[in-house]
Amino acid sequence: MTIEQSPTHSDDVRNVYDGFGRVYGSVWGPNIHYGYWENDADDSSVEVATDRLTDLMISGLGAQAGQRVLDIGCGIGHPARRLVRASEANVVGITISHIQAAEATEHTAEAGLADRATFQFADAMDMPFPDASFDAAWAFESMWHMPDRGQVLSETARVLRPGGRLAIADVIQRDPISPEGQVVLDHICENYGVSSLGTVDEYRTALAANGFVDVEIRDITDNVIRTLGLMADAFETVRDKLADVVGKEQADSLIDFVRRFGSIPESGYLYLTAVRA
Ligand SMILES: C[S@@+](CC[C@H](N)C(=O)[O-])C[C@H]1O[C@@H](n2cnc3c(N)ncnc32)[C@H](O)[C@@H]1O
């Protein structure tokens, strides 16, 4: 089922991650995703909070030792390595960036986990894997980049065995959309390789249409939204370095829009688990 079609191509996503990806890593760390804070009083560091969101995904996935897990949109493999250590599962990670796949492979070899986690360039819209070849799968903050989330869910259902678990963490939009919110959402989509932002309702419909059952969806916006202000602050500290990579105008607008994205009520975040029927 098609949720949203968009002209965004994998090249746009690749350019984003291969472009300012290194600057991003130097200020945010190896987790290319939001952090999770228990409540307003929780003053955990970015490192702790981003790992905590990974731990939520690990517990939702419930992978067992020896199982084969697909990591859809693996970044540089930091969440996958944490999953391998926590569950003793084996992970195959895919990313649309050749640079990320190489870095993930290198870091994983350095960590002594090369026999447990492998990474490759592949498009989640058209996965190079046989039917029913994985026991579980997660898409960790990668779905907002996909031109067609329904197509990715269809591919995921195909490569998962019946009974296989799925976990997704994704940036979403919440209704109603104000004119100001629309400006911010449009900017994020047009500039950062984001195809479109999903909604809770879209996910429910698309999961059901692709044969997923036992769907549990949590809106965890309140726990993660602090991320964007902190990320804007972090980018401020390397504004000149960022400008060297993307140009001054783009660097200024990135910092401005990341901060605005964190303050509009339309900006949301979802965590879900489901089972392939
Ligand atoms: C926000 S990053 C998340 C990375 C990683 N999951 C993490 O949490 O550290 C989004 C990831 O999705 C990947 N991605 C985007 N579109 C993709 C596609 N069509 N196929 C495979 N990976 C894709 C990007 O290359 C990137 O690795």
The ligand as an SDF file (V2000), in Angstrom:
LIG
                    3D

 27 29  0  0  0  0  0  0  0  0999 V2000
   18.3480    8.9680   10.9930 C   0  0  0  0  0  0  0  0  0  0  0  0
   19.4260    7.7790   10.2890 S   0  0  0  0  0  0  0  0  0  0  0  0
   19.2860    6.4570   11.4700 C   0  0  0  0  0  0  0  0  0  0  0  0
   20.5040    5.5620   11.5030 C   0  0  0  0  0  0  0  0  0  0  0  0
   20.5060    4.4710   12.5510 C   0  0  0  0  0  0  0  0  0  0  0  0
   19.2950    3.6830   12.4970 N   0  0  0  0  0  0  0  0  0  0  0  0
   20.7010    5.0390   13.9440 C   0  0  0  0  0  0  0  0  0  0  0  0
   19.6990    5.0840   14.6770 O   0  0  0  0  0  0  0  0  0  0  0  0
   21.8240    5.3920   14.3040 O   0  0  0  0  0  0  0  0  0  0  0  0
   18.5150    7.1680    8.8800 C   0  0  0  0  0  0  0  0  0  0  0  0
   19.1590    6.0100    8.1540 C   0  0  0  0  0  0  0  0  0  0  0  0
   18.2560    5.5400    7.1600 O   0  0  0  0  0  0  0  0  0  0  0  0
   18.9980    5.2060    6.0070 C   0  0  0  0  0  0  0  0  0  0  0  0
   18.1150    5.2000    4.8250 N   0  0  0  0  0  0  0  0  0  0  0  0
   17.3830    6.2070    4.3340 C   0  0  0  0  0  0  0  0  0  0  0  0
   16.7200    5.8210    3.2230 N   0  0  0  0  0  0  0  0  0  0  0  0
   17.0450    4.5280    3.0130 C   0  0  0  0  0  0  0  0  0  0  0  0
   16.6850    3.5560    2.0370 C   0  0  0  0  0  0  0  0  0  0  0  0
   15.8570    3.8480    1.0270 N   0  0  0  0  0  0  0  0  0  0  0  0
   17.2130    2.3140    2.1380 N   0  0  0  0  0  0  0  0  0  0  0  0
   18.0670    1.9910    3.1440 C   0  0  0  0  0  0  0  0  0  0  0  0
   18.4390    2.8730    4.1030 N   0  0  0  0  0  0  0  0  0  0  0  0
   17.9400    4.1230    4.0400 C   0  0  0  0  0  0  0  0  0  0  0  0
   20.0760    6.2750    5.9530 C   0  0  0  0  0  0  0  0  0  0  0  0
   21.1260    5.8970    5.0860 O   0  0  0  0  0  0  0  0  0  0  0  0
   20.4670    6.3100    7.4310 C   0  0  0  0  0  0  0  0  0  0  0  0
   21.3840    5.2930    7.7030 O   0  0  0  0  0  0  0  0  0  0  0  0
  1  2  1  0
  2  3  1  0
  2 10  1  0
  3  4  1  0
  4  5  1  0
  5  6  1  0
  5  7  1  0
  7  8  2  0
  7  9  1  0
 10 11  1  0
 11 12  1  0
 11 26  1  0
 12 13  1  0
 13 14  1  0
 13 24  1  0
 14 15  1  0
 14 23  1  0
 15 16  2  0
 16 17  1  0
 17 18  1  0
 17 23  2  0
 18 19  1  0
 18 20  2  0
 20 21  1  0
 21 22  2  0
 22 23  1  0
 24 25  1  0
 24 26  1  0
 26 27  1  0
M  CHG  2   2   1   9  -1
M  END
$$$$
